[in-house]
Amino acid sequence: MNTIRNTKRPKLATILAAIALFIVVGGTATAASGLINGKKIKAGTITAKQIKNKTITQGKLAPSTVAALRGAQGPKGEKGEKGEKGNTGAPGIPGTSDLITYQEDQFENNVPANTDRNILEFSNMPSSKYLIMAKVVMFSQTAGNDVRCILETNNNGGGDEARWTSTGNSHRTTVPLLLSTTAKVTYITVDCNGGAALSAFNANAIVIPVS
């Protein structure tokens, strides 16, 4: 025996809502299967009227387009007012104020063999560190003779030495002596020795206080 259940019939509003949902879902699927792209847009059909204002940024434009849109440079503006004077800077390191020079243009002639001879001397100088640049002309009467000159200071300020072996009889050469003293000194001297032969020397120097 068939039993007919008492079932409520759906209301008209419910049926219309279901039909509308079916249409929306179906329409979305249809659109997804055929998205509009650049190939489907006919050239010249989209104009400025269809583009929303202020939606195209500079990053979307070619550099040449951006350059073309840039206007001409305007006139130079007026010179601004002079700014306030800045704070005084820290004092710098004191510079060199004195230059002590010594020049000897005459040869120290006929220096006997194996004899130390004082060529230059700076004595009783203000106590300071110094930069010393000296040049000595060495002369030897005998080939193969060893000649040397020594730049010395007091107070363990350091020194420099130059040696030369004569390549022939009555030959000469020029040697440099350079020193930046490691301590404050008051005495600088250049002494030379002609070795086992008669010799001669000529020297000049510049002494500059550095502290």
GUTOR-890618 format. One line per 2 residues: number of its first residue (from 0); their letters; for each residue x, y, z of N, C-alpha, C. Coordinates in steps of 0.001 Angstrom, whole numbers, plus 524288, in hexadecimal, padded with zeros to 5 digits. Layout:
NUM> a> X/Y/Z/X/Y/Z/X/Y/Z | ...
//
This chain:
0> mn> 8035A/7FB62/80000/80000/80000/80000/80372/804BF/80000 | 802CE/807BF/7FC2E/8060D/80C72/7FBCE/8041C/8108F/7FF80
2> ti> 80820/812F0/801E2/806C7/8170B/805A3/80869/81C40/80373 | 804F9/81FC7/80333/8062E/8250A/80141/8076F/82876/805E7
4> rn> 80C77/829F8/80604/80E25/82D3F/80A61/80C5F/832DD/80999 | 80B72/83533/80DBE/809B2/83A99/80DA8/80E7E/83E2F/80D58
6> tk> 80FE8/83FD3/80895/8149C/8430A/807BF/81307/8488C/80661 | 815F4/84C42/808BE/814D1/851B5/8079F/816F5/8533F/80247
8> rp> 813C8/85602/7FF6B/81577/857F1/7FA52/818C0/85CE6/7FB05 | 81D0C/85D6C/7F7CC/8204D/86222/7F83E/81D55/866F4/7F693
10> kl> 81EB3/86B27/7F92A/81C3E/8701C/7F7D1/81E5E/8722A/7F2A8 | 81B5D/875AF/7F034/81CE5/877EE/7EB2D/82208/87AFC/7EB95
12> at> 822F7/87DA6/7EFD3/827D0/880C3/7F080/82C90/87D47/7F0A8 | 82BE5/878A9/7F31F/83044/874FE/7F36D/831AB/872F7/7EE0D
14> il> 82D94/871C3/7EAE2/82E7C/86FBC/7E59B/8313E/873D4/7E244 | 82FA4/878BB/7E29D/83214/87CE6/7DF8D/837C5/87DC7/7E129
16> aa> 838CB/87D5C/7E63F/83E2F/87E09/7E81E/841B8/879CA/7E60A | 83FB5/874E9/7E5E2/842CE/8708C/7E3DE/84402/87147/7DE27
18> ia> 83FEF/87308/7DB1C/840D0/873EF/7D585/844E9/87834/7D4B4 | 844BE/87C59/7D7D9/84890/8809F/7D74F/84E10/87ECB/7D888
20> lf> 84EAE/87B8F/7DCA6/853D1/87970/7DE01/855EF/87623/7D99D | 8529D/872F8/7D721/8544A/86FA3/7D2C9/85654/872E9/7CE3B
22> iv> 85386/87735/7CD48/8551E/87A9C/7C8E5/85A5F/87D30/7CA05 | 85B22/87EFA/7CEEF/86019/8819A/7D051/864A5/87DDE/7CFE5
24> vg> 8640F/87923/7D210/86850/87545/7D1E4/86985/873B9/7CC54 | 865A6/872F3/7C962/86674/87186/7C3E7/86909/875CA/7C0D9
26> gt> 86765/87AAB/7C1DA/869C1/87F17/7BF1F/86F76/87FBE/7C065 | 870F5/87EF1/7C55B/87674/87F59/7C6F2/879BD/87B57/7C433
28> at> 877D0/8768D/7C3DD/87AC1/8726F/7C136/87B78/873AD/7BB85 | 8776D/875E7/7B93C/877C8/87744/7B3AD/87BDE/87B8E/7B2C6
30> aa> 87BDB/87F7B/7B64D/87FAE/883C1/7B5BC/88532/881CD/7B681 | 885E9/87E2A/7BA39/88B2E/87C2E/7BB57/88D5A/8793C/7B6B7
32> sg> 88A01/876D7/7B3B6/88BEE/873CE/7AF43/88D59/87734/7AAA6 | 88BF5/87C21/7AAE6/88D26/87F92/7A67D/88E85/884FE/7A846
34> li> 892E4/88591/7AB6F/89488/88AA5/7AD78/8960D/88E44/7A90F | 894F5/8933F/7A9D6/8965A/8972F/7A5F3/89C1C/898A0/7A6A6
36> ng> 89F39/89869/7A28E/8A4BF/899E8/7A2CA/8A5F3/89DDA/79E7F | 8AB0D/89F3D/79E2C/8AC91/8A33D/79A6C/8AB79/8A1D9/794CE
38> kk> 8AB89/89CB1/7938C/8AA9E/89B15/78E2C/8A4F1/89BF5/78C85 | 8A158/89C05/79067/89BC9/89C9A/78F2B/899FC/8A24A/78F19
40> ik> 89DA4/8A5F0/7905F/89C4E/8AB80/79060/89E13/8ADEA/78B3D | 89A90/8B01B/7886B/89BDC/8B28D/7836B/89EE1/8B790/78440
42> ag> 8A2FC/8B848/78146/8A64B/8BCEB/781C5/8A31D/8C1DE/78101 | 8A402/8C5AA/78484/8A17E/8CAB6/78414/89C1A/8CAF8/7866F
44> ti> 89A3E/8C683/788B1/894F1/8C696/78AED/894CE/8C881/79085 | 89956/8C838/79352/89995/8CA32/798AC/89C22/8CF92/79886
46> ta> 8995A/8D36F/79A23/89B46/8D8CF/79A11/89BBC/8DACE/79FA0 | 89D79/8DFAA/7A02D/89E1B/8E1F9/7A55C/89900/8E21A/7A865
48> kq> 894B2/8E219/7A585/88F8E/8E248/7A81C/88E88/8DD59/7AB45 | 8908C/8D8C8/7A957/88FAA/8D3DB/7AC1B/8938F/8D2F1/7B09A
50> ik> 897CC/8D623/7B106/89BC8/8D56C/7B51A/89A7C/8D8DC/7B9BB | 89A78/8D675/7BE2E/89947/8D952/7C2F7/89D9B/8DD45/7C41B
52> nk> 89BF3/8E1E4/7C5C3/89FC3/8E5FC/7C6FD/8A398/8E42C/7CB2E | 8A88D/8E5C7/7CA72/8ACBF/8E4E7/7CE4C/8ADD2/8DF22/7CF4E
54> ti> 8AD13/8DBCA/7CB5D/8AE15/8D638/7CC12/8B31A/8D46E/7C95E | 8B546/8D77E/7C5A9/8BA28/8D611/7C30D/8BEA6/8D8FB/7C5B0
56> tq> 8C238/8D611/7C820/8C69F/8D864/7CAF4/8CB68/8D8D2/7C76E | 8CF62/8DBA1/7C94A/8D429/8DC66/7C633/8D6DE/8D739/7C51B
58> gk> 8D678/8D386/7C8C8/8D90D/8CE7E/7C807/8D6E2/8CB69/7C377 | 8D21D/8CCAE/7C1B6/8CFBE/8C9F4/7BD4F/8D13C/8CC52/7B80A
60> la> 8D3FA/8D0B7/7B821/8D556/8D374/7B350/8DAF9/8D26E/7B1D1 | 8DC16/8D29F/7ACCD/8E172/8D203/7AADF/8E4AE/8D6C2/7AC72
62> ps> 8E9CD/8D605/7AD7A/8ED25/8DA7E/7AEEA/8ECFF/8DEE0/7AAE8 | 8ECB6/8DD81/7A5E2/8EC85/8E192/7A1D5/8E782/8E4C4/7A23E
64> tv> 8E343/8E22B/7A3C5/8DE4C/8E4F8/7A469/8DE8D/8E8AF/7A901 | 8E0EE/8E6CE/7AD58/8E184/8EA1F/7B1F8/8E4D9/8EEE3/7B0AD
66> aa> 8E91A/8EDFC/7ADAF/8EC8C/8F257/7AC3D/8E9B8/8F646/7A8C5 | 8E664/8F449/7A55B/8E395/8F7CF/7A1DA/8DF98/8FB21/7A4C6
68> lr> 8DD9C/8F907/7A917/8D9B2/8FBE2/7AC1E/8DC24/8FFEB/7AFC1 | 8E15E/8FF8E/7B08A/8E401/9032B/7B418/8E470/90888/7B179
70> ga> 8E305/90C74/7B43E/8E333/911BE/7B218/8E8B1/91401/7B1F8 | 8E935/91874/7AF7E/8EE49/91B15/7AF2F/8EFE7/91D14/7B498
72> qg> 8F515/91D7A/7B563/8F71C/91F5E/7BA5D/8F5A8/9251A/7BB1E | 8F3D7/92634/7BFBA/8F24A/92B85/7C0E7/8F6E7/92F19/7C1DC
74> pk> 8F5F8/93415/7C246/8FA41/937CD/7C340/8FCA2/93701/7C8A8 | 90190/9389E/7C92D/90457/9381E/7CE18/901DA/93B9B/7D23B
76> ge> 9010F/93959/7D6BD/8FEAA/93C55/7DAF4/9025C/9405E/7DD44 | 90039/943B5/7E065/90359/947BC/7E2E8/906EF/9455B/7E70A
78> kg> 90B59/947F4/7E7DA/90F1E/9462B/7EBB1/90CD1/9469C/7F12D | 90D7D/94271/7F427/90B61/94267/7F969/90E81/945D8/7FD1E
80> ek> 90C3F/946BC/80198/90ED9/949F8/80583/91390/9471E/807C6 | 9176E/94A1D/8096F/91C27/947F3/80BB7/91AE4/9455A/810E8
82> ge> 91CE5/94094/81195/91BDE/93DB8/81662/91EF2/93FDA/81B00 | 91D72/93E10/81F91/9201E/93FC6/8244B/9259F/93D7D/82496
84> kg> 9290B/94042/82720/92E70/93E7F/827C4/92E99/939B4/82B42 | 93187/935BB/82993/931F0/930F0/82C97/93586/93181/83143
86> nt> 93589/92D6E/83471/938DF/92D6B/83915/93E9F/92D14/8378E | 941F3/92F59/83AAC/9479C/92F25/839C0/9499C/929A1/83A88
88> ga> 94CAB/927B4/836C7/94EC9/9226F/83720/95335/92205/83B0E | 954A9/91D28/83C28/958ED/91C2C/83FDC/95E1F/91DFE/83D89
90> pg> 961B9/91FE8/840BB/966D5/921AB/83EC3/969C3/91D36/83C20 | 96C7E/91E6A/837DE/96F95/91A7C/8352D/974E9/919B7/837B1
92> ip> 977C7/915F9/8358C/97D0A/914DC/83786/980A9/91966/83617 | 983CD/91B44/839C3/98754/91FA3/8388A/98AE6/91E56/833FA
94> gt> 98B7D/92205/8306F/98ED7/9212B/82BEE/99480/922AD/82D0B | 997BA/921D7/82917/99D43/92326/82998/99E02/92904/828D7
96> sd> 9A0C7/92B61/82C8B/9A191/93101/82C41/9A738/93282/82B14 | 9AAC8/92EE5/82C09/9B050/9301B/82B43/9B2B9/92C43/82771
98> li> 9B626/92E34/82424/9B90A/92AF5/82080/9BED1/92C24/82135 | 9C1B5/9282C/82307/9C74C/928DC/823F5/9CA30/9264D/81F6D
100> ty> 9CD69/92940/81CA9/9D03F/9271E/81833/9D61E/927C7/818F5 | 9D8E8/92443/81695/9DE9E/9249A/816BD/9E09E/9235B/8114B
102> qe> 9E42A/92670/80F54/9E643/925A9/80A1B/9EC2E/9263A/80A46 | 9EECB/92258/8082A/9F48A/92280/807DE/9F610/92187/80238
104> dq> 9F83D/9256F/7FFAC/9F977/9250A/7FA20/9FF23/92395/7F912 | A025D/92365/7FD06/A07E2/92232/7FC3F/A0907/91C87/7FDA7
106> fe> A0C83/91A1B/7FAB8/A0E24/914CC/7FBE3/A115B/914B8/800E6 | A10A1/91078/803CE/A1441/90F4D/80820/A18A7/90C2B/8059B
108> nn> A1CC7/90EED/803F1/A20DE/90C8F/800B8/A24E3/90997/803EF | A275E/905DF/80138/A2C01/90328/80342/A2B1B/900D6/808AF
110> vp> A26D3/8FDDD/80930/A25E1/8FB15/80E1D/A295D/8F644/80E1F | A2CC6/8F5BE/811FB/A3068/8F146/8120D/A2D8A/8EC0E/8125E
112> an> A304A/8E7E4/810EA/A2E06/8E2A7/8111D/A2C8A/8E140/816B2 | A2832/8DE47/81727/A265D/8DC46/81C35/A25A1/8E098/82044
114> td> A2398/8E500/81E79/A22CF/8E970/82201/A1D1B/8EB2F/821D7 | A1AB7/8EB95/8267F/A156C/8EDB6/826CA/A15AE/8F3A2/8267F
116> rn> A1250/8F5CE/8233E/A124D/8FB72/822A9/A0CA7/8FD6E/8231E | A0BD3/90151/8268E/A06B3/903AD/82722/A05A4/9073F/82277
118> il> A016A/9061F/81FA1/A0021/90910/81AEF/9FBE4/90D1E/81C0F | 9F7D0/90B8F/81EEF/9F38F/90F13/8206B/9F28B/90E92/8263D
120> ef> 9F0D5/912F0/82897/9EF9F/912BD/82E30/9EB73/916CF/82F80 | 9E74B/9150C/8321A/9E345/91878/83441/9E368/917BC/83A22
122> sn> 9E508/91BA0/83D00/9E583/91B25/842A7/9E224/91F43/84565 | 9E0D9/91E28/84A5F/9DDAF/921BB/84D94/9D880/92320/84AEC
124> mp> 9D5FF/91F4D/84879/9D105/9202B/845E2/9CC8E/91FDB/849DA | 9C81A/92255/848C1/9C38C/921B8/84C2C/9C200/91BF9/84C7E
126> ss> 9C0DA/91A28/85124/9BF73/914A8/851E0/9BA6A/9137A/84EE3 | 9BAC4/90FF9/84B0F/9B647/90EC1/847C0/9B77D/909D5/844A0
128> ky> 9B362/90780/84270/9B42C/90386/83E74/9B512/90654/83944 | 9B87A/90410/835F9/9B9E3/906A5/8311B/9B99B/902DC/82C81
130> li> 9B861/90518/827EE/9B90B/90258/82301/9BE0A/90468/8208D | 9C1C0/900DC/81F7C/9C6ED/90262/81D95/9C7C5/90010/8182C
132> ma> 9C8DC/9036C/81461/9C9FD/901B7/80F0C/9CF5D/903CF/80D8A | 9D313/90037/80CEB/9D87F/901C8/80BC0/9DA51/8FF35/806AD
134> kv> 9DDF9/901CB/80419/9E05B/8FFBC/7FF4F/9E63E/9006E/7FFC7 | 9E916/8FC29/7FEC3/9EEC7/8FC49/7FF56/9F157/8FAA7/7FA36
136> vm> 9F507/8FDC4/7F863/9F840/8FC57/7F3E4/9FD3D/8F9D2/7F5F8 | 9FE34/8F4E6/7F464/A02DF/8F201/7F617/A06D5/8F1D7/7F1A1
138> fs> A0BCD/8F292/7F2FA/A1007/8F249/7EF24/A1447/8EEB3/7F151 | A1605/8EAFD/7EE01/A1A3A/8E777/7EFA4/A1E8B/8E77F/7EB8F
140> qt> A235B/8E783/7ED77/A27D7/8E7C1/7E9ED/A293D/8E26A/7E7B0 | A2763/8DE2C/7EA4F/A290F/8D8E8/7E8DC/A2463/8D576/7E796
142> ag> A24DF/8D251/7E364/A20BC/8CEB6/7E1E8/A2030/8CA64/7E5F9 | A1B6B/8C89B/7E6CF/A1A6B/8C45E/7EA79/A1A4F/8C610/7F01F
144> nd> A1ABC/8CB15/7F118/A1AE1/8CCF8/7F679/A155B/8CD84/7F8A3 | A1493/8CBE7/7FD82/A0F74/8CC4E/80012/A0F05/8D174/80307
146> vr> A0AF7/8D471/801D8/A0A15/8D989/80437/A04C0/8D95E/806F1 | A0443/8DBEA/80B7B/9FF3D/8DBF2/80E36/9FE56/8E13A/810D3
148> ci> 9F94C/8E292/81169/9F7B0/8E73A/8144B/9F32A/8E5B4/817E4 | 9F31B/8E7F2/81C9F/9EF31/8E69B/82088/9EC7C/8EB94/8226C
150> le> 9E753/8EB6E/82260/9E426/8EF97/824AB/9E2A1/8EDD9/82A2A | 9E3ED/8F0FE/82E18/9E2FB/8EF7A/83385/9E049/8F3E8/8367E
152> tn> 9DD76/8F26E/83AB6/9DAF2/8F62F/83E33/9DBF5/8F494/843D4 | 9DADA/8F81F/84777/9DB4A/8F6BF/84CFD/9D5FE/8F4FA/84F15
154> nn> 9D5CD/8F380/8540B/9D0F8/8F1F0/856C4/9CE30/8ED5E/8541E | 9D148/8E9DD/851B5/9CF0E/8E538/84F2B/9CAF7/8E6AE/84B09
156> gg> 9CC25/8EADD/84831/9C887/8EC9B/84427/9C8E3/8E991/83F16 | 9CCD6/8E622/83E97/9CD79/8E2F9/839E2/9D1B7/8E50F/83651
158> gd> 9D283/8E260/831F5/9D68A/8E3F1/82E43/9D5D5/8E139/82906 | 9D956/8E264/8255F/9D949/8E007/8202F/9DEDE/8DF92/81E4B
160> ea> 9DFD9/8DBD0/81ACE/9E52E/8DAE3/818E7/9E51A/8D9BC/81314 | 9E90B/8DBBA/81039/9E99F/8DAAA/80AA3/9EF29/8D8C9/80999
162> rw> 9EFBB/8D4A5/8065F/9F4E3/8D287/804FF/9F57A/8D266/7FF17 | 9FA56/8D2FD/7FD4D/9FB71/8D2F1/7F7BB/A00EA/8D0C8/7F6D9
164> ts> A0167/8CD80/7F2C7/A067D/8CB70/7F13F/A0808/8CDF6/7EC17 | A0C69/8D0A5/7EBFF/A0E24/8D370/7E757/A0F31/8CFA1/7E2EB
166> tg> A0D3D/8D0E8/7DE54/A0DE7/8CD7B/7D9C8/A12AE/8CEE3/7D67F | A1591/8D2E5/7D816/A1A39/8D45B/7D529/A1D50/8D882/7D81D
168> ns> A21E9/8D9A8/7D642/A251E/8DDB3/7D8B1/A229E/8E319/7D7D9 | A22B4/8E63E/7DBF9/A209A/8EB99/7DBD5/A1AE8/8EBB3/7DA03
170> hr> A17C4/8E806/7DC02/A1231/8E7E8/7DAD1/A0F0B/8EA62/7DF42 | A0A56/8EBF2/7DDF2/A06E0/8EE3D/7E1D5/A0146/8EC66/7E103
172> tt> 9FE1B/8ECF6/7E51D/9F88D/8EBA8/7E4D4/9F594/8EF11/7E8AF | 9F079/8EF2E/7E834/9ED21/8F21C/7EBC7/9E966/8EE4E/7EE7B
174> vp> 9E910/8EEA5/7F3B3/9E5B0/8EB19/7F6AE/9E1FE/8EE50/7FA1B | 9DD30/8EC62/7FAF7/9D98E/8EF1A/7FE6C/9D9C0/8ECE6/803F8
176> ll> 9D88B/8F02B/807B2/9D7D2/8EE91/80D1E/9D29E/8F0DF/80EE7 | 9CF48/8ED97/81109/9CA0A/8EF4C/81277/9C89E/8ED17/817CC
178> ls> 9C65E/8F074/81B27/9C4F4/8EEAE/8206A/9C07E/8F1F0/82295 | 9BCAB/8EF3F/824DF/9B8B6/8F1BA/82820/9B9C8/8EFDF/82DAA
180> tt> 9BB82/8F34D/83105/9BD50/8F1AA/83630/9B8DB/8EF3B/83952 | 9BA37/8EB57/83C68/9B661/8E894/83FA6/9B5C4/8EB0D/84501
182> ak> 9B8F4/8EEE6/84635/9B8A1/8F1A3/84B39/9BA31/8F752/84A60 | 9B936/8FA8F/84E43/9BAD1/90006/84DE9/9C0B9/9005B/84E8D
184> vt> 9C32E/90345/84AFE/9C8E3/903AF/84B06/9CA7C/90965/84AED | 9CF69/90A53/84C36/9D1A3/90F9E/84C06/9D6B7/90FC7/848EA
186> yi> 9D864/90B2B/846F0/9DD79/90AE5/84448/9DD11/9072D/83FA6 | 9DEE9/908FD/83B0D/9DEE8/905E0/83649/9E436/90681/833B9
188> tv> 9E66F/90226/831E6/9EB8F/9026A/82F72/9EBF4/8FE7D/82AFF | 9EF3C/8FFBB/8271F/9F089/8FC22/822DF/9F672/8FB7A/822EC
190> dc> 9F832/8F6A2/823C7/9FDC3/8F55A/823DD/9FEFA/8F191/81F7B | A0379/8F247/81CE9/A04F6/8EEF8/81880/A0A76/8ECC7/81958
192> ng> A0B5D/8E834/816D3/A107A/8E5B6/81707/A11BF/8E3B4/81196 | A1667/8E51C/80F9E/A17EF/8E3BA/80A4B/A1A63/8DE6D/809B5
194> ga> A1A80/8DB50/80DD6/A1CD2/8D61A/80D68/A22B8/8D64D/80CF8 | A24D2/8D2B3/809D5/A2A7D/8D20C/80998/A2D17/8D58E/8058F
196> al> A2A90/8D9C4/803FB/A2CE9/8DD2A/80006/A2B88/8E2D3/8013C | A2E54/8E65F/7FEB5/A2D33/8EBEC/7FF3A/A27C5/8ECFD/7FCE7
198> sa> A24B8/8F04E/7FF85/A1F5C/8F13E/7FDC5/A1DE2/8F6EF/7FE85 | A193B/8F857/7FC8E/A172D/8FD9D/7FD4A/A1134/8FD42/7FD6D
200> fn> A0EC5/9012A/7FFF8/A091B/900FF/800B3/A06D5/90682/80046 | A01DC/906A0/7FE89/9FEDD/90B6D/7FE80/9F93F/90A04/80005
202> an> 9F6D1/90D04/8037A/9F19E/90B90/8055F/9EE2A/91061/80608 | 9E915/90F8F/8058B/9E53C/91383/806FA/9E07A/910B4/8092F
204> ai> 9DD76/91378/80C5D/9D908/9110F/80F00/9D4D0/91507/8101C | 9D001/91314/810A4/9CB91/9161F/81271/9C969/9135C/81743
206> vi> 9C8AC/91648/81B6B/9C6B4/9141F/82055/9C199/916E7/8219E | 9BD57/913ED/82232/9B82D/9161B/82312/9B5EC/9141F/82831
208> pv> 9B499/91789/82BD8/9B211/915B0/830AD/9AC77/913E5/82F7B | 9AAFA/90F61/831B9/9A5C0/90D2C/830BF/9A27B/90CD9/835B3
210> s> 9A4B2/90DC2/83A38/9A19A/90DC7/83F0A/9A4E9/91007/84373
//
